[in-house]
Amino acid sequence: MNLKKAVALTFVTSALAFAQQETPVETQAEPATDQAAVVSTPVEYTPEQSAPAAEQQPVEQSESAAATEQAPVQEAEQAPAQDSVASATPAAEPAVADSAKPVVQDSAQQVAVVAEPPKAEPVEEAAKPAVEPANMGMPPKTPFTVVHGNAYNMVENEAAADNVNLLLKNRLVKFAGQKFVYVEPSGEMGVVSLGNFFGAMDLSGGLGRATVGYATNGFAADLRLSLGQIDIDDGEGKKKGSYAGDDWGLTLSKVLGGYVVTASADWITFADEMNIDPKHGAKQEQRFRNLEGSLIVSDGPMARKHFWSAGVAFERHENEMEVGERVVNEDVDSRTTVVPLFNYGTPALRSDRANLYLGLNTSFPITIFDAIESESQGRVVKTSEYNLGMTLVPNIVSEVLLNKYVMFFGEANYEWNVIRYVWGKDLSGENYTIKQSVSDKVNASIGTRFQYDNLVACEFALGDSFFTDTKSIFNGEGIFIKFGGFIYF
């Protein structure tokens, strides 16, 4: 029995010794498995996450090192129980330690390589230019930056939001991305924007005018035409004329370095004119037309606090009748005008629900009248006239959101002809000069905008007759200066 017990005790002791040997090996292998996962995981880290990963890695190393240190302690305790087991343990210890340490070192190197932030920075920098041109640096769309109807900002304050007329005039690029229909019954106007293509219908003199255009964030152009012409050929000769409002126009707009450059030109007939080439007699020609052009630079797309536009406008005005190569109408005022201009606006007061914009529009017109020849006391006299001027138009626009559906706004401007200096020679051959400074009229209006979500909006501004002539309220004449509405898509 003692022999059997000794054999059984030896067998159980050996089994326990081998079981204790397997336990440290398994606990040491688990960190190696976790570290292997760490090696593959940092590839998905962002630059912000890579730094914490690098900080966690020494902790894992210390845990694995502690595990290897615990193995000899456990084995030393088991050594007195069985010599054969103790002799096998030192042989296994180096294998476990050697197999764990290289894994930790390799993973630390790979984590350190992946965690380098400079590799992620070029990706972020490359993404920024792709966003900025699409937005043109413009502020996000809010109730204070939406495109308004023509009832709003009639004083043309540079800092206030644009209305439809201003977009068609010299801010074509802002049609890009806009999808809406605008109808203005009081102004007999309709505008549609499809995101890139846009069109408008309005009046030029007594004729209907059509506008078609295309806009991107960097370039825009439009063509406009109101056609009114007649051509007659009969037994008396040939007649060719144009009706008032005949208009041929072109506008080009380009974004350059955060500024918008806009060039525009129009050939307009402002009164009915007829040119006659009779079979017998002198040829007659009427010239009632304007050639208008402008070149404007604006900082609107990038501005946040100071808004301005500067440029020059040109007009060649012809108002005369010629018979047999001689001007016969006495009230001829054909002239050439050049107008340098500068407009400025800024948000003076701001809150979450209200804004006050202050602005100043300035112009410096220079006009040269055509010379007229006449006979006086047996000699030919040639007239001349030159005008120089300076005009300042201070303006204010204020707006307040009563709630998310209703906005109330009011605006006013004050026209001041600071100086007008005229000099020339009259029909009698006498020289003359005129100096003038006058404060002209004040314009004021109040209005309201109703908007429901991003579906529909309606705007109107009240005319002065609403307050001074009560019968206009009932007969429907003169109540509104402007009235229009939007449908959004």
Backbone torsions as a table, in degrees:
resi	resn	phi	psi	omega
1	MET	NA	-39.4	-179.5
2	ASN	-65.0	-36.4	179.2
3	LEU	-67.0	-41.0	179.5
4	LYS	-64.8	-40.9	178.9
5	LYS	-63.6	-39.5	-179.3
6	ALA	-65.4	-41.8	179.1
7	VAL	-64.4	-44.0	-180.0
8	ALA	-63.8	-42.0	179.3
9	LEU	-63.2	-38.4	178.2
10	THR	-65.0	-41.8	-179.6
11	PHE	-63.6	-44.5	179.8
12	VAL	-65.9	-40.8	179.6
13	THR	-62.5	-42.6	178.8
14	SER	-64.0	-40.1	179.7
15	ALA	-64.0	-42.2	178.1
16	LEU	-64.5	-38.4	-179.4
17	ALA	-64.4	-44.3	178.5
18	PHE	-66.4	-34.6	178.2
19	ALA	-65.9	-40.5	178.5
20	GLN	-68.0	-30.6	176.6
21	GLN	-67.5	-36.9	-178.5
22	GLU	-71.2	-29.9	-176.3
23	THR	-63.7	-49.6	177.4
24	PRO	-61.0	-35.1	-178.9
25	VAL	-63.7	-41.4	-178.9
26	GLU	-68.5	-40.7	-179.5
27	THR	-68.9	-28.4	177.6
28	GLN	-79.0	-24.9	-179.2
29	ALA	-76.8	-26.4	-178.1
30	GLU	-63.5	-45.8	175.9
31	PRO	-58.7	-35.9	178.9
32	ALA	-62.1	-39.2	178.4
33	THR	-65.2	-41.9	179.0
34	ASP	-64.6	-38.9	179.9
35	GLN	-67.2	-34.2	176.6
36	ALA	-62.9	-36.4	176.5
37	ALA	-67.9	-36.5	178.8
38	VAL	-63.4	-35.8	-179.0
39	VAL	-62.0	-40.2	-177.9
40	SER	-83.8	-26.7	-175.0
41	THR	-69.0	-42.1	-174.9
42	PRO	-57.6	-16.1	178.5
43	VAL	-60.5	-29.4	-178.6
44	GLU	-89.8	-3.4	-176.8
45	TYR	-70.7	145.0	168.8
46	THR	-84.3	166.5	179.7
47	PRO	-56.8	-32.0	-179.1
48	GLU	-72.5	-29.1	-176.8
49	GLN	-88.6	-20.5	-175.2
50	SER	-67.1	-34.1	-179.7
51	ALA	-65.6	-47.4	175.2
52	PRO	-60.1	-34.7	178.9
53	ALA	-62.1	-40.2	179.9
54	ALA	-67.7	-33.9	179.7
55	GLU	-71.4	-31.4	-178.9
56	GLN	-75.3	-24.4	-173.6
57	GLN	-62.4	-44.1	177.3
58	PRO	-59.7	-32.1	177.9
59	VAL	-62.3	-41.8	178.7
60	GLU	-65.1	-36.1	177.9
61	GLN	-64.3	-42.5	-178.7
62	SER	-66.0	-35.8	178.2
63	GLU	-65.4	-42.4	179.1
64	SER	-66.9	-37.3	178.1
65	ALA	-65.6	-40.1	178.1
66	ALA	-63.7	-36.2	179.4
67	ALA	-63.9	-40.9	-179.7
68	THR	-69.3	-32.3	179.8
69	GLU	-72.7	-30.8	-179.9
70	GLN	-70.0	-26.5	-177.7
71	ALA	-60.8	-49.5	179.4
72	PRO	-61.8	-33.5	-178.8
73	VAL	-64.7	-46.3	179.3
74	GLN	-62.9	-40.7	-178.2
75	GLU	-68.3	-33.6	179.5
76	ALA	-67.0	-34.1	178.2
77	GLU	-69.7	-32.1	-178.7
78	GLN	-83.8	-13.6	-175.6
79	ALA	-59.5	-44.3	-179.6
80	PRO	-64.0	-28.2	-177.3
81	ALA	-68.8	-35.9	-175.9
82	GLN	-154.4	119.3	-178.4
83	ASP	-69.5	-37.2	-177.5
84	SER	-65.4	-37.7	179.2
85	VAL	-69.9	-39.9	-179.9
86	ALA	-63.9	-35.1	179.9
87	SER	-71.1	-26.7	179.4
88	ALA	-81.0	-25.4	-174.7
89	THR	-66.8	-46.5	178.7
90	PRO	-58.2	-30.6	179.6
91	ALA	-69.6	-32.8	-179.8
92	ALA	-80.3	-26.2	-175.1
93	GLU	-62.1	-48.8	178.6
94	PRO	-61.7	-34.5	-178.9
95	ALA	-64.0	-42.4	-179.2
96	VAL	-68.4	-44.2	-179.1
97	ALA	-64.3	-42.1	-179.3
98	ASP	-68.1	-35.2	-178.3
99	SER	-74.2	-25.4	-178.4
100	ALA	-85.2	-42.7	-173.8
101	LYS	-62.8	-45.7	179.2
102	PRO	-59.9	-35.1	-180.0
103	VAL	-63.7	-42.0	-179.7
104	VAL	-65.7	-42.5	-179.6
105	GLN	-65.3	-43.4	-179.7
106	ASP	-65.3	-41.0	-179.6
107	SER	-65.8	-36.8	178.8
108	ALA	-64.3	-40.2	178.6
109	GLN	-65.3	-42.3	-178.7
110	GLN	-68.4	-38.2	178.1
111	VAL	-64.7	-41.6	-179.9
112	ALA	-63.1	-36.9	179.6
113	VAL	-68.7	-43.9	-177.9
114	VAL	-69.0	-30.4	-174.2
115	ALA	-79.9	0.4	180.0
116	GLU	-65.7	116.1	-177.0
117	PRO	-67.7	-28.2	-177.6
118	PRO	-59.3	-24.7	-179.0
119	LYS	-70.8	-25.1	-178.9
120	ALA	-89.3	-22.8	-176.4
121	GLU	-62.5	-44.0	179.5
122	PRO	-59.9	-29.4	179.2
123	VAL	-66.2	-41.4	179.9
124	GLU	-68.2	-42.1	-179.4
125	GLU	-65.6	-35.0	179.5
126	ALA	-70.7	-25.3	-177.9
127	ALA	-78.4	-27.8	-176.4
128	LYS	-62.4	-48.9	179.8
129	PRO	-60.3	-27.3	-179.9
130	ALA	-68.7	-24.0	-178.5
131	VAL	-89.2	-42.3	-172.9
132	GLU	-61.9	-45.6	178.9
133	PRO	-62.6	-32.3	-179.0
134	ALA	-66.1	-33.0	179.8
135	ASN	-97.2	-8.5	-179.3
136	MET	58.2	19.5	-176.1
137	GLY	72.1	9.5	-177.3
138	MET	-73.5	151.3	176.5
139	PRO	-67.9	156.1	178.5
140	PRO	-62.7	153.5	-178.0
141	LYS	-71.8	124.4	178.2
142	THR	-134.4	173.4	175.5
143	PRO	-59.1	-18.5	-179.1
144	PHE	-94.7	-8.2	-177.9
145	THR	-118.6	3.4	-179.9
146	VAL	-68.8	159.6	173.8
147	VAL	-73.6	129.1	-177.4
148	HIS	-101.4	167.9	169.5
149	GLY	-76.3	175.1	-175.2
150	ASN	-74.8	-2.8	173.0
151	ALA	-73.3	-19.1	-177.1
152	TYR	-102.3	142.9	175.7
153	ASN	55.4	46.6	173.9
154	MET	-69.8	-18.4	178.8
155	VAL	-82.4	-5.3	177.3
156	GLU	59.9	51.3	173.4
157	ASN	-73.0	132.0	-174.4
158	GLU	-68.4	-32.3	-175.2
159	ALA	-84.4	-26.5	-179.4
160	ALA	-71.6	164.3	179.9
161	ALA	-63.8	157.5	-177.5
162	ASP	-81.8	150.1	167.9
163	ASN	-104.3	176.8	-174.9
164	VAL	-63.8	-39.5	178.9
165	ASN	-60.2	-41.8	-179.8
166	LEU	-66.5	-36.3	176.6
167	LEU	-62.5	-43.8	-179.9
168	LEU	-71.5	-25.6	-175.7
169	LYS	-77.1	-57.0	-177.1
170	ASN	-151.6	23.5	177.8
171	ARG	-133.8	48.5	-175.0
172	LEU	-60.8	-34.8	-175.1
173	VAL	-62.5	-20.3	-179.9
174	LYS	-76.3	-4.6	171.5
175	PHE	-72.8	-20.3	-177.4
176	ALA	-61.0	127.0	179.3
177	GLY	84.2	-9.1	-179.6
178	GLN	-85.7	134.1	178.0
179	LYS	-131.0	103.3	-178.1
180	PHE	-160.0	166.7	169.5
181	VAL	-123.2	131.5	179.3
182	TYR	-124.8	129.7	179.0
183	VAL	-127.7	130.6	-179.4
184	GLU	-125.6	94.7	-178.2
185	PRO	-62.1	-40.1	-177.0
186	SER	-66.2	-28.7	178.9
187	GLY	-103.5	5.7	-179.0
188	GLU	48.9	61.6	-173.7
189	MET	-142.3	144.8	174.0
190	GLY	-142.2	136.7	-177.9
191	VAL	-135.5	139.4	176.3
192	VAL	-132.2	136.2	177.0
193	SER	-127.0	126.8	-175.2
194	LEU	-104.7	12.2	-177.3
195	GLY	107.8	-49.2	173.9
196	ASN	-123.3	-52.6	177.8
197	PHE	-81.6	143.8	177.4
198	PHE	-145.5	161.3	179.9
199	GLY	-152.3	161.0	-179.2
200	ALA	-147.6	152.1	174.1
201	MET	-131.7	124.0	178.5
202	ASP	-153.5	-165.9	-177.6
203	LEU	-110.2	143.6	169.9
204	SER	-127.3	104.2	-172.9
205	GLY	64.7	-124.9	178.0
206	GLY	-99.7	13.9	-176.7
207	LEU	-118.0	152.7	172.9
208	GLY	-79.2	139.7	-178.6
209	ARG	-121.1	137.0	178.3
210	ALA	-112.3	139.5	179.0
211	THR	-128.3	133.7	173.3
212	VAL	-129.8	143.4	-177.6
213	GLY	-157.1	172.8	179.8
214	TYR	-139.2	135.9	-176.3
215	ALA	-137.7	136.7	167.8
216	THR	-123.1	-179.1	-179.9
217	ASN	-69.5	-15.6	-178.4
218	GLY	-117.7	-15.0	-176.6
219	PHE	-152.5	146.7	177.5
220	ALA	-152.5	153.5	178.5
221	ALA	-153.9	151.8	173.5
222	ASP	-147.3	156.5	174.9
223	LEU	-122.3	139.7	178.7
224	ARG	-134.1	147.3	-175.5
225	LEU	-153.0	128.7	165.4
226	SER	-127.3	116.5	-168.7
227	LEU	-106.2	125.9	175.5
228	GLY	-150.1	90.1	-176.3
229	GLN	-137.4	154.7	179.5
230	ILE	-141.8	144.0	-178.9
231	ASP	-138.0	118.7	-177.0
232	ILE	-123.0	134.7	175.7
233	ASP	-133.6	110.3	-178.9
234	ASP	-136.9	-165.2	-176.3
235	GLY	-67.7	-19.6	-179.3
236	GLU	-86.9	-16.9	-178.7
237	GLY	141.3	-156.7	-179.2
238	LYS	-114.1	138.2	176.6
239	LYS	-129.1	134.5	179.4
240	LYS	-139.5	128.7	-176.5
241	GLY	-145.6	173.7	177.9
242	SER	-134.2	145.8	178.1
243	TYR	-89.4	156.4	178.8
244	ALA	-60.7	128.1	-179.1
245	GLY	106.6	-6.3	176.5
246	ASP	-58.3	122.3	-171.0
247	ASP	-142.0	129.7	173.1
248	TRP	-123.7	117.4	-173.6
249	GLY	-138.7	156.6	-179.7
250	LEU	-147.0	137.4	175.1
251	THR	-133.4	135.0	176.0
252	LEU	-124.5	137.6	-178.9
253	SER	-137.8	136.4	-175.5
254	LYS	-140.2	135.7	175.8
255	VAL	-90.1	124.9	-179.3
256	LEU	-131.7	107.8	175.8
257	GLY	56.9	39.9	179.2
258	GLY	88.8	-3.5	177.3
259	TYR	-113.6	156.1	178.7
260	VAL	-114.1	124.2	177.8
261	VAL	-108.7	124.4	-176.0
262	THR	-126.9	127.9	176.7
263	ALA	-118.6	136.1	-175.4
264	SER	-140.5	148.6	177.6
265	ALA	-150.1	142.4	179.0
266	ASP	-142.9	141.0	171.5
267	TRP	-114.6	109.8	-169.5
268	ILE	-123.0	134.8	170.2
269	THR	-97.0	113.8	-173.6
270	PHE	-93.0	-6.5	176.4
271	ALA	-149.8	157.4	177.9
272	ASP	-61.0	131.6	179.3
273	GLU	-132.1	150.3	-178.8
274	MET	-141.1	130.4	175.5
275	ASN	-109.7	128.6	-174.5
276	ILE	-120.3	128.8	174.7
277	ASP	-121.2	85.6	-174.2
278	PRO	-75.1	159.3	176.4
279	LYS	-70.3	-26.7	178.2
280	HIS	-133.7	131.0	177.8
281	GLY	109.0	-179.5	-176.3
282	ALA	-76.8	148.9	177.8
283	LYS	-76.9	139.3	-179.8
284	GLN	-119.1	137.5	-179.8
285	GLU	-139.5	128.1	175.1
286	GLN	-105.3	134.2	179.8
287	ARG	-126.6	99.4	178.0
288	PHE	-124.0	77.8	-172.1
289	ARG	-151.9	159.3	177.8
290	ASN	-125.4	138.8	166.9
291	LEU	-110.6	113.0	-174.7
292	GLU	-116.7	143.1	178.1
293	GLY	-153.2	159.9	178.0
294	SER	-156.6	155.0	174.4
295	LEU	-136.3	113.8	-172.1
296	ILE	-124.5	137.8	173.4
297	VAL	-117.7	133.0	-177.7
298	SER	-134.9	147.6	176.2
299	ASP	-100.6	16.0	-174.5
300	GLY	-50.2	-46.1	-175.2
301	PRO	-62.3	-31.4	-175.6
302	MET	-104.5	-10.6	-173.1
303	ALA	-72.4	145.9	174.3
304	ARG	-129.0	-36.4	-177.7
305	LYS	-115.9	-40.7	-178.4
306	HIS	-117.7	123.3	-177.8
307	PHE	-118.5	133.7	-179.4
308	TRP	-151.7	160.7	170.4
309	SER	-144.3	145.2	-177.8
310	ALA	-143.5	152.2	179.4
311	GLY	169.8	-157.8	-178.3
312	VAL	-144.2	139.6	176.1
313	ALA	-115.1	150.3	-176.6
314	PHE	-133.0	142.5	175.4
315	GLU	-145.6	129.2	171.4
316	ARG	-110.1	109.4	-176.2
317	HIS	-105.5	123.1	178.6
318	GLU	-119.4	120.7	-179.3
319	ASN	-139.7	84.5	-174.6
320	GLU	-160.6	162.4	176.4
321	MET	-128.3	131.8	-176.0
322	GLU	-118.6	129.6	177.3
323	VAL	-125.8	118.2	-179.9
324	GLY	59.5	42.1	178.6
325	GLU	64.1	27.9	178.4
326	ARG	-138.0	127.7	179.0
327	VAL	-73.0	128.0	-172.9
328	VAL	-112.9	-22.2	-178.3
329	ASN	-77.4	135.6	-174.4
330	GLU	-79.7	-24.0	-177.0
331	ASP	-95.1	31.3	-179.4
332	VAL	-62.1	133.8	176.4
333	ASP	-135.4	36.5	176.3
334	SER	-61.5	136.9	-172.9
335	ARG	-159.4	165.9	174.5
336	THR	-123.8	128.9	-176.4
337	THR	-126.8	134.1	174.0
338	VAL	-121.9	130.2	-174.5
339	VAL	-128.8	97.6	166.8
340	PRO	-67.4	142.0	-176.8
341	LEU	-144.1	154.4	176.7
342	PHE	-150.4	125.1	-179.9
343	ASN	-120.9	140.7	-176.9
344	TYR	-137.8	144.7	176.6
345	GLY	-150.8	153.2	179.7
346	THR	-152.8	146.7	173.2
347	PRO	-74.2	113.1	-177.2
348	ALA	-85.2	-40.1	178.5
349	LEU	-133.7	139.5	-179.1
350	ARG	-142.9	143.9	170.2
351	SER	-145.3	-177.2	-179.1
352	ASP	-65.3	-25.3	-173.2
353	ARG	-125.5	3.9	-177.7
354	ALA	-150.8	152.8	178.0
355	ASN	-140.4	149.2	170.2
356	LEU	-129.6	123.1	179.8
357	TYR	-111.4	133.3	174.6
358	LEU	-111.3	142.0	-178.6
359	GLY	-148.1	163.7	176.4
360	LEU	-145.1	118.5	176.5
361	ASN	-104.2	127.1	-176.7
362	THR	-123.9	147.4	176.6
363	SER	-147.0	152.0	-177.2
364	PHE	-133.1	77.3	-175.1
365	PRO	-70.6	138.7	174.9
366	ILE	-126.5	118.4	-173.9
367	THR	-124.7	134.8	175.8
368	ILE	-123.6	118.7	179.9
369	PHE	-84.7	147.6	176.9
370	ASP	-66.2	145.1	177.8
371	ALA	-74.5	144.4	177.9
372	ILE	-122.3	130.5	179.0
373	GLU	-97.7	139.5	176.6
374	SER	-150.1	157.5	178.3
375	GLU	-97.4	130.0	178.8
376	SER	-140.0	117.5	179.6
377	GLN	55.4	45.0	175.1
378	GLY	78.0	7.9	178.0
379	ARG	-131.9	154.8	-178.6
380	VAL	-89.6	126.7	179.5
381	VAL	-113.2	134.9	178.8
382	LYS	-112.5	122.5	-179.8
383	THR	-83.1	162.8	177.0
384	SER	-156.3	152.0	175.5
385	GLU	-156.4	139.2	-179.8
386	TYR	-132.7	137.5	179.9
387	ASN	-125.2	134.8	170.9
388	LEU	-125.9	141.6	-178.6
389	GLY	-152.4	167.7	174.9
390	MET	-143.8	126.4	-178.1
391	THR	-126.2	131.4	176.6
392	LEU	-117.4	133.2	-179.8
393	VAL	-129.4	87.4	172.9
394	PRO	-65.2	146.4	-179.1
395	ASN	-149.1	154.8	176.9
396	ILE	-134.2	145.6	172.8
397	VAL	-137.4	128.4	177.8
398	SER	-129.5	145.1	-176.7
399	GLU	-145.0	148.9	179.5
400	VAL	-145.8	137.4	175.7
401	LEU	-89.4	111.8	176.7
402	LEU	-73.3	-37.8	171.3
403	ASN	-159.6	-170.8	-175.8
404	LYS	-71.7	-7.3	-179.3
405	TYR	-108.1	-22.4	-169.8
406	VAL	-125.7	130.0	172.3
407	MET	-121.8	137.5	175.6
408	PHE	-113.5	137.6	179.4
409	PHE	-141.9	154.8	176.4
410	GLY	-145.0	151.2	-177.0
411	GLU	-154.0	157.5	179.7
412	ALA	-158.6	153.8	172.0
413	ASN	-142.1	165.0	-173.1
414	TYR	-136.3	115.3	-176.6
415	GLU	-91.4	122.6	-178.5
416	TRP	-128.9	110.8	172.2
417	ASN	-82.7	94.7	-173.3
418	VAL	-61.9	-44.7	-179.9
419	ILE	-152.5	139.0	170.5
420	ARG	-136.0	119.2	-176.9
421	TYR	-118.9	122.8	-176.3
422	VAL	-124.2	136.3	171.9
423	TRP	-146.1	152.8	-178.5
424	GLY	174.4	-163.4	-178.2
425	LYS	-133.3	131.1	-177.0
426	ASP	-89.7	-175.0	-175.9
427	LEU	-66.2	-22.0	178.6
428	SER	-86.6	-2.2	179.5
429	GLY	89.3	6.0	-179.3
430	GLU	-88.7	141.6	176.0
431	ASN	-83.0	148.2	179.6
432	TYR	-146.5	157.3	175.5
433	THR	-138.9	148.1	178.4
434	ILE	-137.2	131.1	174.3
435	LYS	-121.9	132.1	-174.4
436	GLN	-145.4	140.2	172.1
437	SER	-139.7	125.0	-174.1
438	VAL	-146.8	139.3	173.6
439	SER	-91.6	113.0	-175.2
440	ASP	-86.3	-162.6	-170.5
441	LYS	-70.2	162.1	173.2
442	VAL	-108.7	133.2	177.5
443	ASN	-110.5	136.5	-179.7
444	ALA	-146.9	147.6	177.9
445	SER	-156.4	156.8	172.8
446	ILE	-128.0	152.7	-177.3
447	GLY	-157.0	174.7	-177.6
448	THR	-140.4	145.4	174.5
449	ARG	-122.1	125.9	173.8
450	PHE	-109.6	126.4	179.0
451	GLN	-135.2	133.5	176.3
452	TYR	-112.2	110.6	-177.1
453	ASP	48.3	-138.1	176.7
454	ASN	-110.3	36.0	-175.6
455	LEU	-107.9	-48.1	-172.5
456	VAL	-149.8	149.3	176.8
457	ALA	-147.9	150.5	179.7
458	CYS	-138.4	135.8	-179.5
459	GLU	-132.5	146.1	173.5
460	PHE	-151.7	152.8	174.8
461	ALA	-127.6	139.6	-176.4
462	LEU	-86.1	138.9	175.9
463	GLY	-85.6	164.5	-177.0
464	ASP	-66.6	-25.7	180.0
465	SER	-66.9	-19.2	177.2
466	PHE	-63.2	-30.8	-177.5
467	PHE	-100.4	-21.5	-174.7
468	THR	-107.0	-17.0	-177.5
469	ASP	-135.1	95.1	-171.2
470	THR	-65.3	-28.2	-178.1
471	LYS	-67.5	-19.0	178.9
472	SER	-67.5	-21.8	178.4
473	ILE	-65.2	-32.0	-173.9
474	PHE	-95.0	-30.3	-178.7
475	ASN	-91.8	-3.3	175.0
476	GLY	76.4	14.8	-179.5
477	GLU	-108.4	125.0	173.2
478	GLY	78.7	10.6	179.4
479	ILE	-69.4	-45.6	-176.3
480	PHE	-108.7	138.0	167.0
481	ILE	-74.4	-49.4	179.4
482	LYS	-139.4	147.2	177.4
483	PHE	-151.7	125.1	-178.7
484	GLY	-160.1	166.7	-178.5
485	GLY	-144.7	156.5	-179.2
486	PHE	-115.8	148.9	162.9
487	ILE	-124.2	125.4	-175.0
488	TYR	-103.7	152.8	178.9
489	PHE	-130.0	NA	NA
